[in-house]
């Protein structure tokens, strides 16, 4: 193996002019992406004025550097081809200055290997070679390997400000035909400012991220906020296009161990780094981060080998059927082709979930959840691939739901002021029943702060939250799972049916008077209700009447007792002094719930049932 001292590589350095002389008109030149862009080469190319530098084609996977800057538009010697329309590229594409190649990113290396995207020259930015003569590709592995195999001229632009990163990043100096040096600083990306709304959106996304999940990260306020809400998770894995400062913070927190991944166990796998000088310093010789090419990181089968992979993407708009309009233009943007690789990977992953997240309104106050989004560009139209939509008002589960159920779930997480209009529009389009109820006064008073998770015997994990109008169908299914005895114990009469008209009245509660808490099991994207408890305040005294029911299959686990204690806690917060309850004398199981809970009560027998009064004073909540 060839060796190199710290300074021997400098003897091979040539001036940028020598590189430019090797280029001929019509050549296709691959340059590394974004923060790894060889800025020295690009600047010299734009400044040069020689006859050979004409009709050139620059190829770059992600374009947000000098190659697509407004400054580069003044130079007619090259035209850029890119596979990504975000950042500044979208404006340049619209103006006809840049050519977009729509493609799934996992397929780009094959396009290069096959010659369909021809490459004549490769210019990549690299860290200085180590004593053994190996340079690191630093902040972007990209598709550089495939491009270098096809090119007749390979140029390495050495930059001492580039971190030495591990993974499929090493290239020996003997593989370069020419070496140049650049003193240009890398392209840095500052942390994104996070406002209160995005913080709430991220908190709701984090609520469905289970321990040992594997996640993907990108750049933008959603991800900067999300990292903060994931630091209490355990044993997360990372298989991501980007590593950012926010992801660095998450890894540093100890929440990311990558111990339960199938690919590159123990390492966070990425293709690109986008961030501040602090991130680049942290990445230098960091064995916890593994840089791989887009053929590995974007490959759905590689992604899908990781159990419980969460594809989390920002959206611009969503309609009531689950169609998505993606961001475009300057800043954070995404192509359907880019998204599909990670969504397909999540589909292949055992327990994988596909999530879009967005604020309920945009910065100008316009609704982001709409009846229809047909007039919006950059659409991700595969609504059947979307499991969840998340806003600052909650999580809408779409997987396995009818269009009517989807509409109700999405209206639940729309901005409260937009919900009445959406209900009316959906009725007019026959998306919802004509008699659909909506209590607009509960839009702002929904008790979103109620949330708990508890493990019961036999490892049964149950999540608890306040009931939502979109729970109607799941509550109907729960009713029909009850035995005749359970129905009688709950309603004191042999109820046989629970049609839409009755159930929608039950789930559309007056949040100022009634509190209803449901218990759910299963994956968050496939959850089902197994229990419900509620209280209704009396109009003339500081007491409320309570009732419970638990799926027959899960009775005896202690779920009713847990719900009872939750109701007491919430009742006290609302200034109540106690509860009342009516229990049939034959319902011994329910009487045991009250006895075990530790709150003294007074029981009065009348007409075959106990009338209970449960004052909070002196009760034991332990």
Helices and strands as residue ranges (DSSP letters): G 8-12, H 16-21, E 28-31, G 34-36, H 39-47, E 56-60, G 66-68, G 70-74, E 78-82, H 89-94, E 98-100, G 105-107, H 108-113, E 121-126, E 134-136, H 144-150, E 153-158, E 166-167, E 170-172, G 173-175, E 178-181, H 196-206, E 214-215, H 221-229, E 237-238, E 242-243, H 245-253, E 268-270, E 272-273, H 277-283, E 289-291, H 294-297, H 300-304, E 309-314, E 317-319, E 324-325, H 336-348, E 353-357, E 369-370, E 379-380, G 383-385, E 388-391, E 394-397, H 403-412, H 416-428, G 440-442, E 451-455, G 457-459, E 461-466, G 469-471, H 472-481, H 484-491, H 500-507, E 514-521, G 524-526, E 528-537, E 543-550, G 552-554, H 559-573, E 578-584, H 588-596, E 602-606, E 609-615
